[in-house]
Amino acid sequence: MKLYSINAGHFKLDGGAMFGVVPKSIWAKLNPPDENNMCSWAMRCLLIEDNNHLILIDNGMGNKQGEKFFGYYYLHGNDTLEKSLSKYGFTKDDITDVFLTHLHFDHCGGSIEKINDKLVPAFKNATYWSNEKHWEWATHPNEREKASFLKENILPIKESGQLKFIETKQGIEFIQNIQVRFVSGHTESMMLPQIKYKNKTIVYMADLLPSVAHIPVPYIMAYDTRPLETLAEKKEFLREAQQNDYILFFEHDPLIECCNLQLTDRGIRSNETFLLKDIL
């Protein structure tokens, strides 16, 4: 098995929304905002090469939206999904499986592209993986999350015939050495892959822990639909991860790809930070 960090670009979100009840005087030191209170965040995907599988976990927001959309989210930087894949000798046509942690636009927007005004799968040879509980949640969204679930990102996946569902069973095996952890505080049945790699466990954190700055238990996004459930899920996960020396892989941290954890007098915090490629 080989793992590759794939950067699909950077975008901006309101710092207050990203840190919830945490005061700006604290969070601004962790991710300094611009003059509009916006902080920059990565869209860091994970590519897994294993035997006949080339699995892409999440795929950023894509580029098919209009000027108004990008005026809200400020897609910036030189990284793109295509460039990042090309760096390792791959193209989108090589992807066999697209694993979608959840269907918010910054995680699945690259799934579908617009060609001659037609919405088609960006990964024409891939199976797209979600789960029935989350798919139902996303395709019949509540008013609070509706702006994050864009029909043009989601419905064409099913229409293509390339969609399959993973059974919503805690710890179910996706393929050998990859299990799925389900959490529902951020959104219903978000899927976190737990990967056995070089005798270590690497967990793709998606939006349970968007960044290293979100490790303290009360640091919970205002976007979460069930913040107290997120709090409980974080506590359970962090305890397990610290005790078992898991490596956390961050999707949204603008600078840090990975860390492990340590127990301090302030609770569980990050220990070493490092690049995915430096895991021995």
Backbone as CSV, one residue per row, in Angstrom:
resi,resn,N_x,N_y,N_z,CA_x,CA_y,CA_z,C_x,C_y,C_z
1,MET,0.842,-1.200,0.000,0.000,0.000,0.000,0.879,1.252,0.000
2,LYS,0.465,2.245,-0.800,1.126,3.543,-0.823,0.083,4.634,-0.599
3,LEU,0.458,5.661,0.152,-0.437,6.784,0.432,0.170,8.066,-0.114
4,TYR,-0.695,8.913,-0.677,-0.251,10.186,-1.237,-1.184,11.298,-0.749
5,SER,-0.592,12.398,-0.319,-1.368,13.577,0.056,-1.690,14.365,-1.202
6,ILE,-2.975,14.651,-1.412,-3.447,15.316,-2.633,-4.127,16.621,-2.242
7,ASN,-3.546,17.741,-2.658,-4.128,19.035,-2.310,-5.005,19.536,-3.448
8,ALA,-6.288,19.711,-3.172,-7.242,20.174,-4.184,-7.423,21.684,-4.150
9,GLY,-6.564,22.388,-3.423,-6.651,23.838,-3.359,-6.955,24.329,-1.960
10,HIS,-7.048,25.649,-1.828,-7.406,26.295,-0.569,-8.647,27.160,-0.777
11,PHE,-9.398,27.340,0.287,-10.559,28.214,0.240,-10.682,28.920,1.577
12,LYS,-11.653,29.827,1.670,-11.801,30.599,2.898,-13.182,30.408,3.504
13,LEU,-13.211,30.369,4.830,-14.454,30.322,5.590,-14.328,31.279,6.771
14,ASP,-15.473,31.726,7.257,-15.501,32.635,8.397,-14.877,31.970,9.621
15,GLY,-13.924,32.675,10.244,-13.229,32.104,11.386,-14.136,31.814,12.555
16,GLY,-15.093,32.685,12.818,-16.030,32.453,13.913,-16.850,31.205,13.708
17,ALA,-17.287,30.975,12.469,-18.058,29.766,12.170,-17.204,28.515,12.334
18,MET,-15.929,28.621,12.012,-15.056,27.454,12.098,-14.694,27.088,13.535
19,PHE,-14.782,28.044,14.456,-14.397,27.755,15.836,-15.544,27.859,16.835
20,GLY,-16.749,28.096,16.367,-17.917,28.034,17.247,-17.844,28.984,18.423
21,VAL,-17.934,28.434,19.632,-18.012,29.263,20.836,-16.658,29.811,21.283
22,VAL,-15.587,29.425,20.624,-14.259,29.899,21.014,-14.123,31.374,20.640
23,PRO,-13.709,32.239,21.545,-13.590,33.668,21.245,-12.536,33.957,20.172
24,LYS,-12.788,35.015,19.409,-11.847,35.394,18.355,-10.464,35.700,18.913
25,SER,-10.402,36.235,20.118,-9.107,36.561,20.710,-8.230,35.321,20.869
26,ILE,-8.865,34.161,20.905,-8.121,32.898,21.002,-7.897,32.293,19.627
27,TRP,-8.996,32.117,18.837,-8.829,31.407,17.570,-8.022,32.189,16.543
28,ALA,-8.028,33.519,16.636,-7.278,34.324,15.670,-5.776,34.061,15.748
29,LYS,-5.302,33.583,16.887,-3.894,33.224,17.025,-3.593,31.880,16.367
30,LEU,-4.634,31.060,16.204,-4.458,29.720,15.642,-4.511,29.730,14.121
31,ASN,-5.382,30.566,13.555,-5.504,30.706,12.103,-5.872,32.158,11.830
32,PRO,-4.883,33.022,11.661,-5.143,34.464,11.548,-6.100,34.792,10.403
33,PRO,-7.149,35.587,10.682,-8.123,35.932,9.648,-7.675,37.123,8.812
34,ASP,-8.322,37.295,7.661,-8.096,38.505,6.867,-9.025,39.608,7.359
35,GLU,-9.089,40.701,6.614,-9.878,41.858,7.048,-11.382,41.580,7.074
36,ASN,-11.790,40.485,6.419,-13.206,40.100,6.408,-13.512,38.962,7.378
37,ASN,-12.585,38.679,8.266,-12.752,37.627,9.275,-12.671,36.224,8.680
38,MET,-12.142,36.124,7.457,-12.062,34.844,6.779,-10.684,34.220,6.984
39,CYS,-10.684,32.909,7.234,-9.446,32.145,7.392,-9.269,31.203,6.205
40,SER,-8.027,30.932,5.872,-7.722,30.031,4.768,-7.649,28.592,5.262
41,TRP,-8.226,27.679,4.470,-8.259,26.258,4.821,-7.887,25.418,3.608
42,ALA,-7.241,24.306,3.854,-6.882,23.377,2.790,-8.061,22.475,2.451
43,MET,-7.998,21.920,1.263,-8.875,20.804,0.883,-7.931,19.652,0.524
44,ARG,-7.484,18.963,1.550,-6.430,17.952,1.431,-7.066,16.570,1.338
45,CYS,-6.953,15.972,0.182,-7.519,14.646,-0.053,-6.428,13.590,0.184
46,LEU,-6.826,12.352,0.158,-5.874,11.257,0.371,-6.045,10.232,-0.734
47,LEU,-4.937,9.868,-1.353,-4.937,8.860,-2.414,-4.274,7.597,-1.889
48,ILE,-4.964,6.481,-2.069,-4.469,5.188,-1.577,-4.280,4.251,-2.764
49,GLU,-3.054,3.812,-2.961,-2.741,2.851,-4.016,-2.522,1.492,-3.365
50,ASP,-3.383,0.539,-3.693,-3.309,-0.768,-3.042,-3.764,-1.847,-4.008
51,ASN,-2.823,-2.653,-4.473,-3.109,-3.704,-5.454,-3.834,-3.103,-6.663
52,ASN,-5.059,-3.542,-6.920,-5.791,-3.043,-8.090,-6.646,-1.822,-7.780
53,HIS,-6.537,-1.311,-6.565,-7.343,-0.157,-6.171,-6.512,1.126,-6.186
54,LEU,-7.101,2.185,-6.698,-6.563,3.535,-6.555,-7.718,4.377,-6.006
55,ILE,-7.695,4.565,-4.695,-8.834,5.135,-3.964,-8.552,6.589,-3.632
56,LEU,-9.463,7.470,-4.013,-9.361,8.884,-3.669,-10.387,9.205,-2.586
57,ILE,-9.912,9.684,-1.450,-10.797,10.078,-0.357,-11.056,11.572,-0.465
58,ASP,-12.312,11.919,-0.736,-12.773,13.292,-0.965,-12.074,13.902,-2.175
59,ASN,-12.590,15.040,-2.665,-12.038,15.600,-3.897,-12.197,17.116,-4.010
60,GLY,-12.353,17.806,-2.868,-12.422,19.254,-2.904,-13.735,19.787,-3.451
61,MET,-13.754,21.062,-3.865,-15.004,21.687,-4.309,-15.137,21.760,-5.821
62,GLY,-14.103,21.341,-6.560,-14.199,21.410,-8.012,-14.134,22.845,-8.502
63,ASN,-14.436,23.027,-9.794,-14.346,24.370,-10.376,-15.537,24.727,-11.269
64,LYS,-16.630,23.961,-11.153,-17.753,24.180,-12.067,-18.721,25.266,-11.611
65,GLN,-18.594,25.723,-10.370,-19.517,26.728,-9.865,-19.226,28.093,-10.491
66,GLY,-20.167,29.014,-10.318,-20.047,30.327,-10.923,-19.262,31.314,-10.090
67,GLU,-19.114,32.503,-10.650,-18.335,33.562,-10.014,-18.909,33.933,-8.646
68,LYS,-20.225,33.963,-8.527,-20.860,34.323,-7.257,-20.475,33.336,-6.156
69,PHE,-20.498,32.051,-6.467,-20.149,31.017,-5.502,-18.714,31.205,-5.015
70,PHE,-17.790,31.349,-5.956,-16.390,31.480,-5.571,-16.112,32.828,-4.909
71,GLY,-16.999,33.797,-5.113,-16.899,35.055,-4.395,-17.168,34.907,-2.912
72,TYR,-17.899,33.850,-2.533,-18.145,33.558,-1.115,-17.003,32.766,-0.491
73,TYR,-16.412,31.867,-1.281,-15.492,30.888,-0.698,-14.042,31.059,-1.134
74,TYR,-13.770,31.978,-2.033,-12.404,32.426,-2.322,-11.424,31.277,-2.579
75,LEU,-11.742,30.455,-3.565,-10.792,29.422,-3.966,-9.493,30.098,-4.394
76,HIS,-8.356,29.701,-3.795,-7.104,30.391,-4.071,-5.920,29.432,-3.993
77,GLY,-4.777,29.920,-4.458,-3.568,29.106,-4.479,-3.379,28.429,-5.830
78,ASN,-2.257,27.765,-5.973,-1.903,27.140,-7.249,-2.210,25.648,-7.295
79,ASP,-2.608,25.075,-6.170,-2.868,23.633,-6.139,-4.227,23.309,-6.744
80,THR,-4.277,22.242,-7.504,-5.535,21.679,-7.998,-5.469,20.166,-7.846
81,LEU,-6.621,19.543,-7.892,-6.668,18.084,-7.815,-5.863,17.462,-8.953
82,GLU,-6.037,17.984,-10.149,-5.364,17.429,-11.320,-3.849,17.548,-11.201
83,LYS,-3.375,18.713,-10.758,-1.929,18.902,-10.595,-1.367,17.956,-9.546
84,SER,-2.098,17.795,-8.456,-1.614,16.949,-7.373,-1.560,15.487,-7.789
85,LEU,-2.565,15.026,-8.539,-2.537,13.657,-9.050,-1.381,13.469,-10.025
86,SER,-1.197,14.462,-10.906,-0.147,14.383,-11.920,1.240,14.301,-11.290
87,LYS,1.400,14.940,-10.145,2.687,14.920,-9.434,3.143,13.495,-9.154
88,TYR,2.177,12.581,-8.957,2.502,11.181,-8.653,2.293,10.262,-9.854
89,GLY,2.042,10.870,-11.024,1.915,10.078,-12.240,0.523,9.540,-12.512
90,PHE,-0.503,10.144,-11.902,-1.869,9.667,-12.072,-2.753,10.725,-12.737
91,THR,-3.846,10.269,-13.325,-4.894,11.154,-13.819,-6.219,10.744,-13.175
92,LYS,-7.241,11.541,-13.372,-8.556,11.221,-12.813,-9.106,9.917,-13.379
93,ASP,-8.712,9.582,-14.605,-9.201,8.344,-15.217,-8.611,7.098,-14.564
94,ASP,-7.529,7.261,-13.801,-6.909,6.114,-13.129,-7.611,5.737,-11.827
95,ILE,-8.426,6.640,-11.300,-9.077,6.403,-10.007,-10.119,5.288,-10.136
96,THR,-10.021,4.296,-9.254,-10.984,3.182,-9.283,-12.130,3.386,-8.296
97,ASP,-11.872,4.142,-7.212,-12.865,4.330,-6.157,-12.765,5.752,-5.613
98,VAL,-13.904,6.417,-5.490,-13.976,7.734,-4.858,-14.763,7.561,-3.556
99,PHE,-14.065,7.696,-2.448,-14.649,7.515,-1.119,-15.014,8.901,-0.594
100,LEU,-16.316,9.140,-0.396,-16.804,10.450,0.021,-17.144,10.423,1.509
101,THR,-16.338,11.110,2.309,-16.593,11.118,3.752,-17.985,11.657,4.039
102,HIS,-18.380,12.697,3.309,-19.735,13.243,3.358,-19.906,14.152,2.148
103,LEU,-21.104,14.680,1.967,-21.457,15.317,0.702,-21.555,16.834,0.779
104,HIS,-20.894,17.455,1.752,-20.758,18.910,1.738,-19.887,19.303,0.548
105,PHE,-20.150,20.482,-0.012,-19.560,20.847,-1.298,-18.035,20.864,-1.303
106,ASP,-17.401,21.164,-0.177,-15.937,21.237,-0.157,-15.293,19.864,-0.044
107,HIS,-16.108,18.836,0.032,-15.604,17.458,0.107,-15.952,16.642,-1.141
108,CYS,-17.019,17.030,-1.825,-17.472,16.211,-2.958,-17.659,16.994,-4.247
109,GLY,-17.379,18.321,-4.222,-17.658,19.128,-5.408,-16.874,18.729,-6.634
110,GLY,-15.696,18.124,-6.426,-14.896,17.658,-7.545,-15.378,16.356,-8.150
111,SER,-16.439,15.781,-7.585,-16.970,14.506,-8.101,-17.568,14.646,-9.489
112,ILE,-18.154,15.819,-9.741,-18.893,16.069,-10.975,-18.288,17.282,-11.676
113,GLU,-18.139,17.177,-12.979,-17.666,18.312,-13.756,-18.680,18.663,-14.838
114,LYS,-18.589,19.875,-15.333,-19.513,20.337,-16.367,-18.785,20.338,-17.703
115,ILE,-19.316,19.584,-18.645,-18.770,19.517,-19.997,-19.895,19.839,-20.968
116,ASN,-19.737,20.936,-21.705,-20.777,21.384,-22.650,-22.142,21.475,-21.980
117,ASP,-22.142,22.080,-20.791,-23.367,22.286,-20.006,-23.999,20.993,-19.499
118,LYS,-23.274,19.889,-19.596,-23.768,18.616,-19.076,-22.955,18.231,-17.847
119,LEU,-23.633,17.795,-16.789,-22.957,17.387,-15.557,-22.625,15.901,-15.632
120,VAL,-21.337,15.574,-15.567,-20.884,14.191,-15.736,-19.864,13.853,-14.651
121,PRO,-19.700,12.573,-14.332,-18.695,12.191,-13.335,-17.290,12.593,-13.777
122,ALA,-16.549,13.205,-12.867,-15.165,13.602,-13.161,-14.233,12.394,-13.180
123,PHE,-14.660,11.319,-12.526,-13.860,10.096,-12.451,-14.657,9.002,-13.164
124,LYS,-14.476,8.933,-14.464,-15.378,8.129,-15.290,-15.224,6.624,-15.070
125,ASN,-14.093,6.195,-14.533,-13.853,4.762,-14.332,-13.994,4.332,-12.879
126,ALA,-14.499,5.236,-12.037,-14.528,4.971,-10.598,-15.916,4.617,-10.099
127,THR,-15.931,3.843,-9.009,-17.129,3.666,-8.193,-17.109,4.741,-7.112
128,TYR,-18.247,5.411,-6.919,-18.373,6.422,-5.870,-19.037,5.790,-4.647
129,TRP,-18.470,6.021,-3.467,-18.941,5.384,-2.248,-19.483,6.396,-1.250
130,SER,-20.732,6.182,-0.830,-21.345,6.934,0.264,-22.027,5.899,1.156
131,ASN,-23.011,6.323,1.958,-23.831,5.360,2.688,-25.280,5.838,2.660
132,GLU,-26.212,4.908,2.824,-27.622,5.233,2.625,-28.138,6.294,3.588
133,LYS,-27.688,6.240,4.848,-28.165,7.214,5.830,-27.734,8.625,5.453
134,HIS,-26.461,8.758,5.075,-25.990,10.095,4.724,-26.580,10.551,3.393
135,TRP,-26.712,9.647,2.450,-27.285,10.019,1.148,-28.709,10.553,1.314
136,GLU,-29.501,9.900,2.127,-30.865,10.355,2.387,-30.842,11.725,3.065
137,TRP,-29.943,11.895,4.020,-29.798,13.165,4.737,-29.429,14.293,3.769
138,ALA,-28.501,14.001,2.847,-27.991,15.023,1.938,-28.968,15.365,0.818
139,THR,-29.733,14.388,0.381,-30.657,14.640,-0.732,-32.009,15.162,-0.262
140,HIS,-32.242,15.152,1.042,-33.431,15.778,1.632,-32.949,16.649,2.801
141,PRO,-32.200,17.710,2.483,-31.470,18.446,3.519,-32.364,19.296,4.406
142,ASN,-31.901,19.462,5.647,-32.549,20.410,6.545,-32.148,21.828,6.135
143,GLU,-32.895,22.805,6.614,-32.650,24.190,6.213,-31.263,24.674,6.636
144,ARG,-30.757,24.141,7.718,-29.466,24.598,8.233,-28.302,24.176,7.342
145,GLU,-28.410,22.989,6.755,-27.318,22.446,5.947,-27.540,22.574,4.454
146,LYS,-28.691,23.056,4.055,-29.081,23.035,2.652,-28.037,23.683,1.745
147,ALA,-27.421,24.774,2.209,-26.449,25.479,1.374,-25.167,24.680,1.161
148,SER,-24.944,23.654,1.980,-23.733,22.839,1.836,-23.943,21.625,0.949
149,PHE,-25.205,21.231,0.751,-25.533,20.074,-0.085,-26.067,20.579,-1.425
150,LEU,-25.202,20.622,-2.428,-25.583,21.163,-3.724,-25.990,20.022,-4.656
151,LYS,-27.202,20.122,-5.190,-27.739,19.034,-6.023,-26.818,18.690,-7.179
152,GLU,-26.194,19.715,-7.765,-25.350,19.460,-8.934,-24.097,18.660,-8.590
153,ASN,-23.732,18.615,-7.312,-22.598,17.797,-6.872,-22.998,16.371,-6.566
154,ILE,-24.274,16.158,-6.280,-24.715,14.905,-5.668,-25.549,14.042,-6.604
155,LEU,-26.640,14.595,-7.116,-27.585,13.778,-7.897,-26.972,13.153,-9.146
156,PRO,-26.081,13.850,-9.880,-25.494,13.202,-11.061,-24.668,11.960,-10.743
157,ILE,-24.196,11.840,-9.505,-23.449,10.630,-9.148,-24.361,9.413,-9.251
158,LYS,-25.547,9.519,-8.669,-26.496,8.400,-8.732,-26.985,8.171,-10.156
159,GLU,-27.248,9.267,-10.856,-27.740,9.155,-12.227,-26.737,8.456,-13.143
160,SER,-25.455,8.546,-12.804,-24.418,7.923,-13.632,-24.385,6.408,-13.500
161,GLY,-24.984,5.890,-12.417,-24.908,4.460,-12.149,-23.622,4.038,-11.464
162,GLN,-22.808,5.000,-11.054,-21.507,4.688,-10.457,-21.524,4.738,-8.934
163,LEU,-22.705,4.935,-8.346,-22.812,5.080,-6.893,-23.052,3.738,-6.215
164,LYS,-22.324,3.487,-5.120,-22.580,2.337,-4.257,-22.558,2.804,-2.810
165,PHE,-23.211,2.031,-1.941,-23.298,2.388,-0.533,-22.507,1.418,0.326
166,ILE,-21.864,1.976,1.341,-21.197,1.196,2.373,-22.187,0.955,3.504
167,GLU,-22.233,-0.252,4.031,-23.127,-0.548,5.143,-22.747,0.305,6.355
168,THR,-23.773,0.917,6.962,-23.520,1.804,8.106,-23.360,0.961,9.367
169,LYS,-22.185,0.393,9.495,-21.869,-0.496,10.608,-20.494,-0.100,11.141
170,GLN,-20.421,0.293,12.402,-19.187,0.806,12.977,-18.038,-0.164,12.779
171,GLY,-16.945,0.313,12.192,-15.761,-0.511,12.005,-15.809,-1.442,10.813
172,ILE,-16.800,-1.287,9.940,-16.905,-2.171,8.781,-15.672,-2.011,7.895
173,GLU,-15.251,-3.097,7.276,-14.087,-3.069,6.413,-14.481,-2.596,5.019
174,PHE,-13.792,-1.564,4.526,-14.021,-1.085,3.161,-13.264,-1.975,2.184
175,ILE,-11.970,-2.022,2.329,-11.144,-3.064,1.718,-10.180,-3.512,2.813
176,GLN,-9.373,-4.496,2.528,-8.419,-4.967,3.528,-7.550,-3.812,4.008
177,ASN,-7.425,-3.694,5.316,-6.613,-2.663,5.987,-7.252,-1.282,6.026
178,ILE,-8.501,-1.169,5.577,-9.218,0.104,5.707,-10.582,-0.160,6.336
179,GLN,-10.781,0.342,7.551,-12.069,0.273,8.224,-12.720,1.646,8.243
180,VAL,-14.024,1.666,8.471,-14.774,2.918,8.442,-15.338,3.224,9.829
181,ARG,-15.068,4.423,10.295,-15.622,4.923,11.558,-16.736,5.909,11.195
182,PHE,-17.914,5.734,11.769,-19.055,6.611,11.499,-19.245,7.577,12.658
183,VAL,-19.396,8.862,12.335,-19.689,9.889,13.333,-20.809,10.771,12.786
184,SER,-21.645,11.301,13.673,-22.844,12.006,13.217,-23.063,13.368,13.865
185,GLY,-22.045,13.911,14.544,-22.202,15.233,15.131,-22.135,16.343,14.095
186,HIS,-21.193,16.229,13.172,-21.054,17.246,12.122,-22.212,17.162,11.140
187,THR,-22.471,15.979,10.654,-23.571,15.689,9.752,-23.867,14.201,9.888
188,GLU,-25.019,13.766,9.445,-25.421,12.375,9.646,-24.468,11.401,8.956
189,SER,-23.932,10.452,9.746,-23.164,9.309,9.237,-21.995,9.707,8.336
190,MET,-21.205,10.666,8.805,-19.948,10.979,8.132,-18.988,9.796,8.316
191,MET,-18.206,9.497,7.284,-17.350,8.315,7.297,-15.876,8.712,7.400
192,LEU,-15.184,8.179,8.410,-13.755,8.422,8.590,-12.996,7.127,8.314
193,PRO,-12.189,7.071,7.275,-11.394,5.865,7.017,-10.254,5.719,8.033
194,GLN,-10.103,4.521,8.558,-8.985,4.187,9.449,-8.119,3.164,8.711
195,ILE,-6.880,3.553,8.446,-6.030,2.828,7.517,-4.849,2.210,8.251
196,LYS,-4.666,0.916,8.092,-3.478,0.252,8.623,-2.355,0.413,7.604
197,TYR,-1.273,1.071,8.035,-0.209,1.435,7.109,1.120,1.425,7.854
198,LYS,2.049,0.608,7.396,3.368,0.503,8.020,3.257,0.271,9.529
199,ASN,2.366,-0.650,9.894,2.142,-1.024,11.297,1.614,0.131,12.151
200,LYS,1.021,1.107,11.503,0.407,2.228,12.205,-1.038,2.366,11.756
201,THR,-1.831,3.123,12.527,-3.200,3.431,12.138,-3.282,4.914,11.803
202,ILE,-3.659,5.202,10.558,-3.837,6.578,10.104,-5.329,6.832,9.944
203,VAL,-5.820,7.913,10.523,-7.247,8.237,10.452,-7.425,9.535,9.672
204,TYR,-8.214,9.464,8.612,-8.551,10.655,7.825,-9.663,11.382,8.568
205,MET,-9.363,12.603,9.055,-10.226,13.223,10.042,-11.449,13.929,9.468
206,ALA,-11.458,14.238,8.163,-12.595,14.964,7.571,-12.981,16.132,8.479
207,ASP,-14.254,16.242,8.862,-14.700,17.385,9.665,-14.970,17.049,11.129
208,LEU,-14.529,15.873,11.600,-14.557,15.660,13.046,-13.488,16.535,13.699
209,LEU,-12.296,16.547,13.115,-11.213,17.443,13.528,-10.667,18.080,12.252
210,PRO,-11.190,19.227,11.859,-10.750,19.830,10.592,-9.276,20.204,10.580
211,SER,-8.727,20.535,11.745,-7.337,20.980,11.817,-6.768,20.648,13.189
212,VAL,-5.463,20.822,13.334,-4.821,20.639,14.633,-5.435,21.573,15.670
213,ALA,-5.801,22.767,15.244,-6.382,23.750,16.165,-7.702,23.287,16.766
214,HIS,-8.339,22.296,16.161,-9.630,21.802,16.651,-9.497,20.619,17.607
215,ILE,-8.287,20.264,18.002,-8.122,19.125,18.908,-8.735,19.371,20.290
216,PRO,-8.584,20.541,20.912,-9.247,20.747,22.210,-10.757,20.474,22.096
217,VAL,-11.288,19.741,23.034,-12.657,19.226,22.912,-13.714,20.306,22.656
218,PRO,-13.691,21.479,23.297,-14.754,22.468,23.052,-14.649,23.184,21.698
219,TYR,-13.550,23.000,20.964,-13.355,23.699,19.693,-14.142,22.976,18.612
220,ILE,-15.399,23.342,18.480,-16.344,22.659,17.596,-16.947,23.678,16.639
221,MET,-16.999,23.352,15.373,-17.504,24.278,14.361,-18.986,24.609,14.566
222,ALA,-19.343,25.831,14.229,-20.758,26.223,14.243,-21.535,25.522,13.133
223,TYR,-20.825,24.944,12.180,-21.484,24.210,11.098,-22.037,22.858,11.559
224,ASP,-21.568,22.350,12.683,-21.993,21.022,13.130,-23.476,21.033,13.500
225,THR,-24.193,20.030,13.033,-25.632,19.986,13.281,-25.959,19.539,14.703
226,ARG,-25.070,18.743,15.302,-25.292,18.234,16.663,-24.006,18.435,17.462
227,PRO,-23.733,19.658,17.910,-22.439,19.944,18.532,-22.132,19.128,19.775
228,LEU,-23.149,18.810,20.585,-22.877,18.002,21.781,-22.520,16.567,21.409
229,GLU,-23.066,16.097,20.303,-22.690,14.774,19.820,-21.254,14.803,19.298
230,THR,-20.894,15.870,18.599,-19.502,16.032,18.170,-18.574,16.008,19.378
231,LEU,-18.947,16.716,20.433,-18.128,16.768,21.635,-17.879,15.362,22.177
232,ALA,-18.932,14.565,22.281,-18.794,13.193,22.785,-17.951,12.341,21.840
233,GLU,-18.162,12.511,20.530,-17.395,11.742,19.549,-15.915,12.110,19.596
234,LYS,-15.629,13.390,19.761,-14.237,13.832,19.859,-13.567,13.246,21.092
235,LYS,-14.234,13.305,22.225,-13.643,12.789,23.458,-13.314,11.309,23.318
236,GLU,-14.266,10.547,22.791,-14.041,9.111,22.623,-12.889,8.848,21.655
237,PHE,-12.915,9.553,20.518,-11.880,9.321,19.517,-10.511,9.719,20.037
238,LEU,-10.401,10.896,20.647,-9.098,11.381,21.103,-8.488,10.459,22.147
239,ARG,-9.310,9.949,23.044,-8.815,9.015,24.056,-8.275,7.751,23.378
240,GLU,-9.047,7.202,22.457,-8.624,6.003,21.726,-7.366,6.269,20.906
241,ALA,-7.331,7.407,20.228,-6.204,7.733,19.357,-4.929,7.955,20.146
242,GLN,-5.028,8.616,21.291,-3.838,8.865,22.104,-3.307,7.565,22.706
243,GLN,-4.214,6.730,23.184,-3.797,5.475,23.816,-3.172,4.514,22.819
244,ASN,-3.610,4.591,21.560,-3.145,3.642,20.549,-2.181,4.256,19.541
245,ASP,-1.763,5.485,19.818,-0.774,6.177,18.987,-1.204,6.262,17.526
246,TYR,-2.470,6.623,17.289,-2.940,6.851,15.932,-2.257,8.078,15.342
247,ILE,-2.166,8.099,14.021,-1.742,9.287,13.276,-2.976,9.933,12.680
248,LEU,-3.146,11.210,12.919,-4.300,11.951,12.416,-3.889,12.681,11.138
249,PHE,-4.674,12.499,10.075,-4.433,13.163,8.797,-5.517,14.217,8.614
250,PHE,-5.103,15.486,8.476,-6.051,16.603,8.494,-6.423,17.059,7.086
251,GLU,-7.725,17.139,6.843,-8.207,17.568,5.531,-8.120,19.078,5.355
252,HIS,-8.358,19.838,6.422,-8.501,21.288,6.267,-7.380,22.124,6.883
253,ASP,-6.479,21.530,7.638,-5.427,22.334,8.240,-4.594,22.983,7.126
254,PRO,-4.425,24.306,7.152,-3.733,24.968,6.044,-2.243,24.664,5.976
255,LEU,-1.661,24.177,7.059,-0.219,23.956,7.108,0.182,22.532,7.468
256,ILE,-0.553,21.902,8.368,-0.120,20.631,8.954,-0.903,19.465,8.354
257,GLU,-0.170,18.483,7.846,-0.816,17.292,7.283,-1.176,16.285,8.366
258,CYS,-0.216,15.980,9.234,-0.395,14.872,10.173,0.123,15.242,11.553
259,CYS,-0.426,14.572,12.560,0.153,14.643,13.895,-0.200,13.375,14.662
260,ASN,0.529,13.147,15.749,0.088,12.190,16.750,-0.250,12.980,18.013
261,LEU,-0.618,12.300,19.075,-1.192,12.971,20.237,-0.408,12.669,21.508
262,GLN,-0.559,13.550,22.486,0.011,13.328,23.807,-0.994,13.787,24.852
263,LEU,-0.893,13.202,26.039,-1.728,13.589,27.170,-0.992,14.640,27.972
264,THR,-1.615,15.799,28.167,-1.004,16.899,28.920,-1.901,17.248,30.109
265,ASP,-1.445,18.206,30.908,-2.272,18.628,32.035,-3.486,19.436,31.582
266,ARG,-3.527,19.793,30.306,-4.687,20.499,29.741,-5.590,19.561,28.940
267,GLY,-5.267,18.278,28.963,-6.017,17.313,28.181,-5.178,16.805,27.024
268,ILE,-5.800,16.153,26.079,-5.086,15.593,24.928,-4.806,16.708,23.925
269,ARG,-3.550,16.780,23.500,-3.112,17.797,22.553,-2.228,17.144,21.489
270,SER,-1.899,17.914,20.457,-1.000,17.392,19.434,0.389,17.177,20.027
271,ASN,1.102,16.238,19.458,2.475,15.963,19.880,3.400,16.335,18.730
272,GLU,3.830,15.391,17.941,4.656,15.682,16.768,3.754,16.011,15.579
273,THR,4.180,16.941,14.748,3.504,17.213,13.480,4.467,16.893,12.356
274,PHE,3.943,16.361,11.244,4.825,15.887,10.184,4.042,15.684,8.893
275,LEU,4.757,15.454,7.811,4.166,15.185,6.516,3.853,13.694,6.383
276,LEU,2.842,13.396,5.613,2.466,12.008,5.367,3.653,11.218,4.809
277,LYS,4.397,11.813,3.904,5.503,11.102,3.258,6.641,10.766,4.217
278,ASP,6.643,11.391,5.392,7.712,11.148,6.365,7.383,10.040,7.360
279,ILE,6.213,9.419,7.203,5.865,8.287,8.085,6.732,7.100,7.713
280,LEU,7.452,6.570,8.666,8.410,5.490,8.424,7.773,4.131,8.680
